[in-house]
Amino acid sequence: MVLDFPCLADYSVLDINGLFIYCTHGHLEPVKLKMGDILLCGHTHVPAIEDRDGIIYMNPGSVSIPKENSPHSYMILEDCVFTWKDLETLSQYRYKEFPKSK
């Protein structure tokens, strides 16, 4: 691991205006989400957003060690809109909007 400090939990579940987000690094085992709306993982360091059997899989990429020629990137969530940004240019290169309440 790259971190100098221990992670206190393997995962977190967020409820943001009825949008359920399962957050995990994803390195312990393949995550097979059976409930919720979004699976947010970062283990591969490759930015992604795709539908996997009705669950939205998202990966913010990596600010420090991007893989597969992806940009140094991060993702923000604001008003139910996920936005991926290139760290070097600060430009937006992908986004996904969800309803504000379900």
N, C-alpha and C positions, 0 to 999 in steps of 0.2 A: 504494500500500500504506500501511497505517496504522502499521506497525512501523518503529521507528528502527534496527533491526538486521536483518542479512540472515539468512534461514533457511538452514541448512546442508545440508538435504536436501529433496527434493521429496516424499518419502514415507518411511514406516517400516513394517516388517512385524513384528508382535508374535505370539508364540506363548505363549498363556496357558493352561496346562493342556490343550493340544491344540486350543484355540480360536484360529484364525488370523484376525488383524485387520490389514487393510491401512489404514493411516492416511495421509491426505493432506489438504492444504487444499482442493484441487480447483479451483484457479483457472487452471491451465496448459492443461488440455484435459479434455474429458469422460472420466471414468474408466470403463472397461469391464472390470470384474474378471471373470476367467475361472476363478479358483481362490480358495480361501479360504472363510471363513465370513461375515466382516463387512467391509463397506466403510465406513470412518469418515471423513466429510468435514465441513468447516465453512463452505465458501465462501458458501452462500446465507444463512447466519445465521438459518435457520428450523429449529427443532427437528423432527426426523423419525425415524421408525423404520418401515420397510416392507420387505417381501419383494420383491426384484427378480430373478425367475428363479432362485430358490434361494439368492441371496446377500442377506444382511440389510444394508440401507443404513441408516446412522445418522448423525444430525447433532445435535450438542449444543446448537445454537442459538448465542447470543452473550451474553457478559456485558456488553459495551459498546455494540454497535450491533445490537440485535435487529431483525428485519424481519417484515413481514406481521402486525403487532400481537401478536407473540409476546412472552413475558416475557423480561426479562434472565435468562438461564439458563445452566446448566452441567450437565455430566454426569459422574458418577463411576462407576468400576468397582471392585467389591469382592466377592470370593468368587463370581465369574462372574455377578454381577447388575449390570446397567447401570441407573443411576437418574438421571433428569433432575430438577433442582431449580430453583426460582424463586429468584433471587439476593436479591430484596427480602424475601420472606417465609420463605425457606429451606424451604418446603414441597415435598414430592415431588409431582410431577404426572404422572409416567410411569415405567415400569420394564420391563425385559426380563431374564428369567433364562435362563441357559444351563446345560447339564450341566457339572458340575465337571471331568469328564474325558471325552474322546471315545474 
